[in-house]
Amino acid sequence: MAGLRSLYKDEAEPGLKSNFDVDYVIHYKIPTQDTEKAEAEAAFIQLIKALSTVGFATEVRNGGKSSLLVFTKIASDKLLNNQVYRSRLQDWLYGVRIHAPNQDVNKYFEDEPVSEAERLRLAYLLITKPRNEGGAGINPKTGQWKNVSSIFPLHDHNFNRQWIQQWSKKYYLEEGDITQIRDRFGERVAFYFAFLQAYFSFLLFPAAFGFAAWLLLGQFSWFYAIVNCLWSVVFFEHWKTKETDLAVQWGVRGVSKIQHPRPQFQFEREAQDPVTGEAIRVYSPFKRLARQMLQVPFALACASVLGGLIVSCFAIEIFITEVYTGPFKQYLTFLPTILLTIFMPTLQTLLTQLAERLTALENYETHDAHQASFVQKIFVLNFITSYTPIFLTAFIYVPFGKILVPYLDIFQLTAQKFTAQGKPLPTKSWEINPDRLTKQVIYFTVTAQIVNFATEVIVPYVKRKVFKAVEEVSEKKNGNGDALKQQDLPEEADFLSRVRNEAELDVYDVTVDYREMVIQFGYLSLFSVIWPLTACSFLVNNWVEARSDAMKIAISSQRPIPWRADSIGPWLNALGFLSWLGSLTSAAIVFLFNSSKQDGSPWDISAWGLLLSILFAEHIYLVVQIVVRNVIAKLDSPGLQKERAQRFQMRKQLLEQTFGAN
Amino acid sequence: MAGLRSLYKDEAEPGLKSNFDVDYVIHYKIPTQDTEKAEAEAAFIQLIKALSTVGFATEVRNGGKSSLLVFTKIASDKLLNNQVYRSRLQDWLYGVRIHAPNQDVNKYFEDEPVSEAERLRLAYLLITKPRNEGGAGINPKTGQWKNVSSIFPLHDHNFNRQWIQQWSKKYYLEEGDITQIRDRFGERVAFYFAFLQAYFSFLLFPAAFGFAAWLLLGQFSWFYAIVNCLWSVVFFEHWKTKETDLAVQWGVRGVSKIQHPRPQFQFEREAQDPVTGEAIRVYSPFKRLARQMLQVPFALACASVLGGLIVSCFAIEIFITEVYTGPFKQYLTFLPTILLTIFMPTLQTLLTQLAERLTALENYETHDAHQASFVQKIFVLNFITSYTPIFLTAFIYVPFGKILVPYLDIFQLTAQKFTAQGKPLPTKSWEINPDRLTKQVIYFTVTAQIVNFATEVIVPYVKRKVFKAVEEVSEKKNGNGDALKQQDLPEEADFLSRVRNEAELDVYDVTVDYREMVIQFGYLSLFSVIWPLTACSFLVNNWVEARSDAMKIAISSQRPIPWRADSIGPWLNALGFLSWLGSLTSAAIVFLFNSSKQDGSPWDISAWGLLLSILFAEHIYLVVQIVVRNVIAKLDSPGLQKERAQRFQMRKQLLEQTFGAN
């Protein structure tokens, strides 16, 4: 970590100090083929024209590797203020803001200054909005702009340095820390950190209780299961309120109603909007429904492909570790892990691409609808890969192992064919290994989290360092890099080299981080009754997670575009689903394993007992949920209270004005 | 019916023709004891003063039987218009109305005239609102006004006559018919008729399908059960949309936010409202919660008292009809019915009073909260009395009868003590009677509905006629009645005698009618798989129900105060609950009885099969509910569309104004 932070030593890179008031950088690739070059150059001129028409000042510099960097900035304060005013007026009309913007513009901007996030968001909208709505209509990698590889704001490295330093010294993040994020990176990113922080605080309880339960109650305790379910209900319902609360506090409640159209949307026909009377672009909802139906085969495909892989590896593993005693056992043990490591990421990547394709095929009008549909598919994918192994062990291997394992002889028969003598392979008599379940849960909740951290933070960092080194060596060889640097004006050189770096960075995708947290919550809700220390592991992990995510944004990603949001969006449903499912799995696990502790084999279970406990647990869960929801609704949230107070003030004022005037 | 309608022959009662522009009649009882008389007279003077202070013109007449009738009318059009304007302005500020009232008052009232319901509602509010809010603060039967026995508007008998005549000739009520109700009796009553009508239309499908199922599938068909559940989901979700739709159309969407304080509310202390900064009256929510907790023992008491009675009668009935063969069997058969007829209404009345007391004890600030809490208790009460007998037969008597019936010997032993010889009573060997269940369902869905209609409409009518006759006879004897009539001015005499009649009528309580319909829906959802013709019976019943309810309002009740409402309120939850429970009971009944058709006894059931089918059915139900909800949400409702269009127009106008002004 110290090594990472050295990036931010003052003397390290002089180019980090200032952004020269640049709002956005447009990275424009110039194709190497001559045929395309002319077209690209024409489009580039169009680009500059489009930008200056809507009021951007532009400067072009060499971007290296046959690309250009266009530095843009909203040319006049008046244009900016006009944009802000329009946007806030729209907010007011949609009910997002309570007060209409003051007519006296100068005083208004003194009272409610424009945050950096707001300026950058509006600048981005100005660049990307369609021309008929007053924008420049530039969308990366689409149509005319296929050579625009990215449009990104520049990091404020002074802020980033301070941010990382502050957070790495703090045990606990406060509201102010989140608000800081919001002002720089917009509400969408801020909501992620707010969620992470709320989740972290809520983890304190199950961590402490889980530790106590681990000491006193042991595994498979029904008491732990009940408390854990209760906790997840309270957390879920609390977050829903907290979310609204934050949205009100940040003045974004209801922004999800203001939708941004997806430029990729293809319409079938134009029609008149029954509401606004304006011409709108329509895509048949039945066609979309038909395409959405493809989600069912998609889910089945995911389940069979990924599930098949997992089941096969699982079977091989059991055969090798618990039945097989022949030669090379010590090497063969690694076979399933190797198979998984090779095939799993490949399959996942393929299926994610498929999910992207499917979502694009569903052809949504708006970004949010597109994103929600994509998140749904990703959740299905991750649900299968993350939880299937434990489900298999808990509900197939342990109860039905005695029936199923003998069928694993198929491996033996297959293997025999390849042995020269055709002799039967040596095997041992077999017993169900009930520790397997616990080991698996520990693997997923501790080891996998650490591995995940490594792949997320350390690997990209090392990779980039290595690439950089290789690049520098090759550039030195060709003399290219120095040439580029020598072309730059000396006062810009450091800055430009830094911007060229940022242009190469990944785009930060908050979905990935949400996914990680939601899947983690799932382990806690579904399986922590197997190993009550789960929450302790997550508590430590999430402390690090918040910091490493901050670092990821600050160092290894382009600065995110500061979108607004009024909730964590589609992930909320995923959380609710996992919390509900937790009541079922916990009840089933407790019933299966708690009663069977004595003889070590839960085979002699009564099906009706199992079903009754699931039925019971689920209904208690649903009742508790209703009760908690009502209690939380009764406790007034400060955000909603503030909103009501503001609305009341406005009403009172209006009433006084009207009846004074009468 | 023809006899009832004769009430409305033109020549029948000349006093019905006009209301002399009276808004409300206040019925003031004068106590007969001299000590109280003076106090009552002083309060009466206060009453007249209070009324004239807020702007009512009053006329006092003799009400007969030591009471006075105060006829009130809003004195000036200006006052009325002012009230309407204020109320509409408040609506706009609370977001109920989309457009602010026009400043030009005269033109405004031409564009949006005041309906009768609106005028009467505002007049009532003016009479009852606390003084500090500009009302006269007169609430019947409370504090200073304990002698005010009722405040009621006068029926518009011309309208009523037309209404009843129209409806009795129509097969199907249309939207216009409901709107008519709304303009006269307010949205709360109109919502009941709208619900009844929507339910009636939706019943057409299960009636037709049920008839077909009865012919082709027989009883206990799983296919019928699935279709029935699906139907109930669709109906429930459709009604939720329809409700919003109507609320928008009637311009009352969100009026439930504008709460009327309950005058009986007792506060502990005054505090400052965090929202408005005004002084508000506070009652500790913890104390209220503690009192709400009393609902649990209340529900248990209901269950044990009513359940005990039902179980006892059930046991006696089985013993007598199916085991006992001794003397007086033909008379003893009626014993359980007699016991039920005597004890059930008494117990129900007692428990309803207890529920009222409990709700009053919970001390709610607003009418709506009070009403919702009361409805909850009434629902529990009715749930137990209505469904316990069938639950007993389906889930106790048939499956466990062979074990339990032998214990009924206790009756035999008890009876032996009373027989002179102490000989064992003659009994017969016993078989479970599976037809019992069907017979019971038919009883509750046909016979009970008819009985209910009789007690609701015919009995009160006959009772009133008889009372009236008795009264007239006794008055003729004393010469009182004639004296009263002779005191009246001849041109008022008919009118006054009619008003004296209306003063004696019951207050119309829409809760009673809702309860009836919701409980009926419950039979359909929970048990119609036992007898698929259920919906046919209900279809006929509800056609009559709508007309008889109309008649009840028009003839046997005081004209209801035209309150507003934006939904059917707490009954919605009851509907949802019954619809959900239906998925469970239907699955259980089909599982228990369908497989057992061959041998007539479902005793050899497997518990896990039963549980699995319930679990399955419930989850399918929940999934279907989510799907239906999403589909219905996608189908744009005309009401919401209209609202959005209006909002958009308003926004556009405002934007144009602002940017035009800029």
Contacts between the chains, C-beta under 8 A, distances in Angstrom:
chain1	res1	chain2	res2	distance
A	89	B	655	7.0
A	89	B	658	6.7
A	93	B	651	4.3
A	93	B	654	6.6
A	93	B	655	6.8
A	94	B	651	7.9
A	103	B	658	7.9
A	103	B	661	7.5
A	274	B	636	7.7
A	274	B	641	5.7
A	274	B	645	6.9
A	275	B	641	6.1
A	275	B	644	4.5
A	275	B	645	4.5
A	275	B	648	5.5
A	276	B	645	7.3
A	276	B	648	4.9
A	276	B	652	7.8
A	277	B	645	7.9
A	285	B	634	7.0
A	606	B	608	7.5
A	607	B	608	3.9
A	607	B	612	7.9
A	608	B	606	7.5
A	608	B	607	3.9
A	608	B	608	3.8
A	608	B	610	8.0
A	608	B	611	5.6
A	611	B	608	5.7
A	611	B	611	3.8
A	611	B	612	5.8
A	611	B	615	6.1
A	612	B	607	7.9
A	612	B	611	5.8
A	614	B	615	6.9
A	615	B	611	6.1
A	615	B	614	6.9
A	615	B	615	5.7
A	634	B	285	6.9
A	636	B	274	7.6
A	641	B	274	5.6
A	641	B	275	6.1
A	644	B	275	4.5
A	645	B	274	6.9
A	645	B	275	4.5
A	645	B	276	7.3
A	645	B	277	7.9
A	648	B	275	5.5
A	648	B	276	4.9
A	651	B	93	4.2
A	651	B	94	7.9
A	652	B	276	7.8
A	654	B	93	6.6
A	655	B	89	6.9
A	655	B	93	6.9
A	658	B	89	6.7
A	658	B	103	7.8
A	661	B	103	7.5
